[in-house]
Amino acid sequence: MAGYWAALKRWVGKLKGEIFALYYAARDPGTPWQAKLFVATVVAYAFSPIDLIPDFIPLIGYLDDLILLPLGIALAIRWVPAQVMAVCRLRAAQTLQNSRPVSWVAGTVVVVIWLTLALAGGTWLYQMYRV
């Protein structure tokens, strides 16, 4: 059982590195714009504190974390040119080794998107159930 947890920890660490590499790939001029759009969506979702499927829902609550996110990461990696991804992986490894990257712009964008969605949903509910 200890070997399973060690392997799982390595896998999660690798995913974390891939997410940071994709973050750099989304900003790299060598990445096609279609790939940038998809990669930015995957990275924003990975860093977002809000999940597509809430974690408190039994069984399927962790579905996005265990299946959807790794599939999105794998697909995003396929869309980024190999040479760009190699450079971004090196850059991500250096960043993770030295410190944690902080992007206030990316954080602000994620928060603004979720607040906009919450406001739109609240407005819709208000109009639907207004007496």
Secondary structure, DSSP 8 states (H G I E B T S, - for coil): -HHHHHHHHHHHHHHHHHHHHHHHHHH-TTS-HHHHHHHHHHHHHHH-SS-SS-TTSTTGGGHIIIIIHHHHHHHHHHHS-HHHHHHHHHHHHHHHHH-----HHHHHHHHHHHHHHHHHHHHHHHHHH--
